[in-house]
Each structure stands twice: as structure tokens, then as C-alpha cells.
Amino acid sequence: MQFGVFYEHQLPRPWTEGQEHRLLHEALEQVVLADQLGIDFAWEVEHHFLEEYSHSSAPEVFLAAAAARTKRIRLGHGIRQVIPSYNHPARVAEALATLDLLSDGRVELGFGEGATRHEIHGFGIPAKQKRALALEAAEQIANMMVMTPYPGFKGAGFEMPCRNVIPKPLQKPHPPLWMACTNRETIKLAAQLGVGALAFSFVDPEEARGWAQTYYGIVKSDACVPIGHSVNANIAMVSGFSVHDDGAEAVRRGQEGFEFFGYALQSLVMRPSTPGRTTLWADFQRQRGQGGQLISVRGAAGIGTPAQVRDDLRRFEDAGVDQVIFLQQAGNNRHDHICDSLRKFALEVMPDFQAREPERKARKQAELAPFVQAALARKPRMPELADAEIPVIAPIYNPG
């Protein structure tokens, strides 16, 4: 099993001058440390207008800064908002390929659509069409990274003429694709599209086993028709994170932030709020004080002593989960505590899993190879243009 770190850049109120500056630079320090320790992935979300919950509205900038400071850790958009009203598909393809070149081929693209009225209404996106618009755009982003030239497109969400979208990514045919998933139905959809499942739900190992069985069952079936030009068969689960020799101290350091993540996400979807005047942290503290903890520690495989975390993660590994992504920067979790946890995890927990990973990966690839080949053969492909079909673009000014 592999491991990742995950960033929303949460910043609970009250705010003071310089907090956003410190938050981003501390996150970069954590990614550099994770790279040095051998953590496999750093995932960065994209959200807009979600005060306190996520101050990560320009993930391509953060990941570029991380690429310049790291050597081996893979850099994931977890996720990139791909509906054209957020980001034009050609711009996504250009930025992704550029980052892939600069990072020596370490980029992963998770795509999504946004779930809150803050985001979709802020960009004029019809809620009922957002899933279809995101899938249309994701497919064309993959085509843009592969085709020379891109033939052009006219769809529900955008249209553009024939152009050669450059640069092309270092990874061929393109960086691995993932999709944000919050329930069993979206897990099924990710498998049908041949993309990795980024499961942003907190489940126990038995439920994770059911999700993994469902996902891989579809990948191995005729229902898998890739949206991209490769199949990325992987399932990742998000967990809280705080590791300490004293289990109670691990909970004290990490549980509150983990609970805030879940509370804030639910609140942004279900409750009204006023731009520039949010009270998410204060409301969370009030509710937490009245009703105790809001998310069980059992839902956080990464919170506890090294032995407890190792045992919990082993159950997820046995359930068929390929990666656990640690939500270590949440709420008011402290930078020094996060770094301490990363070091202890890398020293006392991770080696047990790293020792098994090469054999697990090779066995999985061999098992899936014929199914992946069959899935790619089913993929409908955009026709390439013959040289004579490529349009000539006239100059703006022609003195003749």
C-alpha cells in the first residue's frame, strides 16, 4: 500500500495578518519533508470561495512550487475543477503538461466538478449538468494531451477549433487520471471510466473492502470503457492523521482537526452562510461542546500510536485499498505536530508496508493486464485528422 498527504489549506477564523502566508509556506515545508521521508503522494485540492474550509484556489501554483522543492514525491491534483467555467480544458491540459515536464513526470490528475452552491453558482454552473460537463471536459483534456493536432470540439460545455495543444506531458500517453468519489455510486463510475477512485469518505475496513471489490469487479468487466488513453486502476481512501507514542496525545493533537474537516464539508453543502462573514469554526466548537466528538476515531486509520496505526492500515491493505491519504492539515492542527507525526510514521510504520509494496504491485499489474488491454480496445477514440484535413489558420492581417 502507498501513502499520501492531502491539502485543503484550512484556516479557521478568527484570522490574523499573515496567516495565509504562513499556512502555505508550512504546507510546502511539510511536502518537502514528506518527500524526504519517502511518502508517495502529495495531493492538493481546488476549491473556490470556501472560507475557513479551503483556501486552496490555485493548486497549479502550489504544486509547481512543490515540484521545484522536491525530487520523488508524486504531485496530485486531488482534484482539479475541470468544468470549463472554472478552467478551460485547453488551459488545464497546458498547465498539467507543463507541470509534468517540470516535475520530471510526477503528476497525477484527479478531476471533479464541485459540490457546493458557493462554487457552482459563483461560476454560473447549472447544478444538474455539472457531472456531465465535468466528464465531457475530462475526456477532452486527455485527448488534448495525446493528439497532434487536437481536431477541435463542440459539446455541451465548450467548443474550440483545431489547435495543437502544447506542451505535451512527459508521461505517456498522459498523467494518470483519478476522480473524486464520495459514495459507492461514484466508485462504480470511476471504475467504469477506468480512472482511479479518490474516496473522500470515512469508512471502516469492511466497508472499504466492499468498495474495493465493487471497483475492481467493474474494472475487470465489459462495463469499463476508459475516458482517457490509459487505465489507472487504483482506489485511495482519505483518513485523519496524528501519530504519537501516547495514543491519547495522538487523539488530542489530531482528532479535533479531523472532525472539523467533516463538519465543515457537511455545513458548506447543507447550511446557508454569508460571504466574508463565515463562522464555521465557532459553530463547530459550539456543536462539539454540546455533543462530543463528531467523527469517530475509528474512522481515522492514521490517528493513534505507531502500533495502532500500523494495525489499522494493515486492515485497509487487506481490504484491497491501494493508497491511504492522510488529512494531516485540518482545522488548527499545528505544523510542528504534523511534522513530528510524519517522521514517526515514516520511521516506525511505513517500512512494514514498503517492504511488501513491490510484490503487491507486480501481482496486481499481472492480474489486471488482460482486463486493461480489453478495456482500452473498447474505448471510442476521436479520429485523427489527415494532413489535408488540418485547417490553415489565416493571419489577422493580410496585406495582399
N, C-alpha and C positions, 0 to 999 in steps of 0.2 A: 504494500500500500504506500501511496505517496502522500505528501503533506503540503499544505499551502497556508499563506496568511492572507487576510482579507481586509480591505479598507473601504469604509463608508465616510471616513473623516467626520465622525460625530463630534458635536460641540454643544453640549447642553448650556442653556442660559443659567445664570447671568454671565454676559460676556464682558471681557476687559480688553483694552487696547493691546494688540499684538498676539492675541490668542490664535487666530487663524494662521498667522506666520509660524508660530511655534508648533502648532498641530501638524502642518505639512512637513516641516523640517524634521520633526521627531519621527513621523511616519517613514520618511526617506532613510533615516538612521536605522529604523527597525528593518526595513527591506535589505539594507546593506548587511546588517547583522545576520538576517535570515539567509542571505546568500553565502556568507562566510561559514555559517553553521551547517549548510547542506540542505536546507529546506528547499523543496522542489519548485514551488509556485508562489508568486505574489499577485493577487487579484485586486483590481481596482474597479469600483462601480462607477456608473454615471447616473446622477440624479440632478434634477433642477428644482430650485425654489423650496427644497425640503429643509427648512431651518431646524437646527439642532440635530436632526436625524442624519443628514448627509450634506456635507459641504464639498462634495466631490462632483463638480460640474464639468471639469475639463480633464478627464482621465488620460487623454493622449499626451497632455503636458506632463502630468505626474509620472506616467510610465516612461516617457522619454528621459526625464531626469533620473529615474531609477535605472534605466538602461545604461546611462553614462557612468553610473557609480557601481555597477555590478558586473559579474563575469559569467555566472552559470544559471542563476535562478530564472525560471520561465516567467514571462510577464503577460498576465492575462487581463483582458477586458472582461470584467465579470459583473455587469455586462455593458456593452455599448448600445446606446439607443439608436436604432437604425431606421426608424420611420423617417422619411425624407424631410418632414417638417422640423425634426430635431437636427439631423445631419444628412446632407445629400449623399446618396450611395457612392458616387464617384469620389467625394471627399473622404469618406470612410475608407474606401479602397486605397486611395493615395496615401493617407496617413498611416494606415496599417502596414502597407508595404514599406514605407519609409522607416517606420519603427522596426520592422523585421530586419531590414538591412543594417540599421544602426546597431541593433542588439545581436547581430550575428545569428539570426534565425531563432529567436527565443520567444516569439509572440504567439498568443492564443486569442481567438476572437469568440467571446461569448456575446450573443446578441439578444436583445429584448425589446420591449415595447412601452414600458412604463405602466404603472397601475393606479396612480393617484390622479385626482382631478387637478391638483396643483400643476402637474406636468402636462398631462394631455390637453387640458383646457388652456393652459398657458401658451401652448404651441398650436392651438386650433385643431387638435386631432379628434375626430369622431370616435368615441369610446367603443362603439360596436364594430368599427372597422380596424381597430388598432392591431389585432393579431394578424389579419390578412395583409395589412400594409407592411408589417414587420417581416413577415415571411417572404413577401414579394421582394422587398429590398435586400434581405439577406442573400437570397438566391442570386440576385443581380450583382451584388458585391463580389461574390465568389466568381461569377462569370467575368467581371471586370479584371480581376487579378490573374485570370488564366488566358483570356482571349486577346489576340493581337491581329487586327484591332477589335475592340468591343463593337459589335454590329449596330448598337443603338437599341432603344427600348421605348415602348409606350404601354403603360399599365395604369392601374388604378391610382397609384401613389405618386408617380413621377414619369417623366419622359425625357429622353435625351437623344441626340443624334449619334451617329457613328463617330467614335473617337478612340484613340489608343490611350488607355488609362495607364499612366506611368507614375512612378517606377513599378516594376513587378517585384513581388516578395522573394526573399531568399529561399524560403521553404516552398517546396513544390509538391502538389500544384498550388497550394496556398496554406496559410497557417491553419491549424486545427480549429474547427468550429464547435461551439457549445451553445446551449440555450438555457435560459433561466427557467427553472421548474419549481412550482410550489405545491403540487399535488400529484396524485397518481395519473391523472389525465394528461398533464403536461409532460410527465415522464414518458408516457406512451407516445406522445407527439414527437419528443426528441428522438426516441428510438426509430420511429417511422421516417424521420428526416435524416437519420444517420449521423446525428451530432451528439456530442457529449451532453450529459444532463447535469447542470449546476443546480442541485436541490437545495433551495433556500427554505427548508422546513426542518424543524427539530423533531426527529423521530428516534425511537429506540432501535436497538439492533434487529429485533424481529420484524418491525415494520420496514426497516431498511432492507432486510432480506427479501421481503415481498416486492419492494420497489425494484431491486436489482434483478430479481427473477423475471418480473414483468418486462423490464427494459431489455434484457439480453434475449428473452424469448422473442421479442419483436425484431430485434436486430438480426436474428437468425431466420426470420420468416420472410415470405414474399411481400409483407407489408412495408419493409424497409426500402424506401426509394430516396436516395441521398439528395439533399438540397444543394450540397456542394459537390466538389470534384474528388472528394475523398470521404472516407467514413472514419469518424472519431468515436469509437465505441468505448465510452468511459462514463462512470457515474461518480459524482462528487457530492459529499454532504457537508453542510456547514455546522460547526459546533462552537460553543464558548471555549475560552482558553485561559487557564491560570494554573500553573504548576508550582507546588511548594512542598517541602518536606513535611510540613504540618498541613494536613488536609483542611482543617478549619480555616487556617490562614489563606489557603488557596481559594476557598469559597469567599472569604471576606474580601479578597483582592479582586476577584473576577466575576462573582455572581451578580452583583448589582448592575454592572455594565451590560452583562448578558441579558438580564431581564429588561433593561431599558431598550435594548435593540428590538425585542419582540413587542414591547408595549408601544413604542413609537411607531413602528411599522403598522400595527393594527390601528392606532389612532389616526394616522395620516390617511388611511383608507376609509375609516368608518366615522370619524368625528370632524366637525367643522373647525376651522382655525382662521386666524386673521394674519395676513402677510405682515411681517415686520414686528408682530406682537405675540409670537407663539409662547406657550407656557408648558411645553411638553415635559421638561424635567420636573418642574414644580408639580404638575398634575400626576406624574409618575410617582414622585415621592409621597404625595398625599395618598394615592391608592395603595402603594406598597405598605405604607404605615398602617392602613386600615385592614388590609387583607393578607399581610405576609408576602412571601415570595410569589412572583407571578409566573415564573418558569421553573420547573423542577430541575435541580442539579443533575438528575438522571438524564435529562435531555442534552447535557453538556459533557461529551466524552473527554473533553480536554481540560476539565476542572477537577483537581484533586492532587494527591501525591503522585510521584512518578509511577509507583506500582499500580495505583488505582487507574491512572490514565492509560497505562500500558494494557491493563486487563480490559478496559472499556474499548479501546481502539482495536484490540485483537478480536473482539466480538463483531465489530463493524467489518474488519477484514474478512473474517469467516463468513459474514453475511453477503460478501461479494462487492462491497464498496471499494472503489479504486483509489479514491482520494478523500481525505478529511481536510477541510479548510477551516482554519482557526480564526474566529472572530475575536481577536485579542484587543483591538482598539475599539472599545464601545463605551458609551456613557462617559464617565470620568475616570476610567481605568488609567493608571499612572504609567508614564513612559518607562521609568526605571523598573517597575514591577513587570511590565511586558517583556523588557529585555532580559530580566532575571529568569522569567518563565521560559523564554526561548532557549536560553543557554542550558537550563536544567533539562528541558525536553530533549534537546539535541544530544546532550551527554548521556542521559540515563534512560531515555525511552526510544528514541528514533533508531539507534543502531540495530535493535532487535528486528525492526521492520525492513530496514535497508538490506539486511543480510538475506532476506527472503525475496526481495523485490525482483532481481534479475530472473530468477527461475519462474516466479509467478507471471511476470510479463511475457517471457518466452512461451510459456504454456498457453497463456491466453491468446497471444497472437497466432499461434499454430492452430488453435481450436477455431478461431474466428475467420481465418484466412479464406476458406472457401465461401463463407457467407458474405464476407465483404466483397469478394470478387463478383458474386452473383448480384449483390445489391448495386454495385457500380454498373453492371451490364443492364440493369433495369432503368437507370437514370435517363430521363429525356434531356437531350443536350441542345443548346442553342446552336443553330447552324453557323459554321464559319463562312465568312464572305470570300468569294473568289476575288482575285486581284481586280478583275474587270468590274466587280460589283462595289468596290470600295469607292465611296463618293469623293470627288475632288472638291476641296473647300476653296471657294473663290476668295481673293483678298478683299478687304474692306474698301480699298481704294484702287481702282484700275485706270491708270491714265490713258490706256489705249481705248 
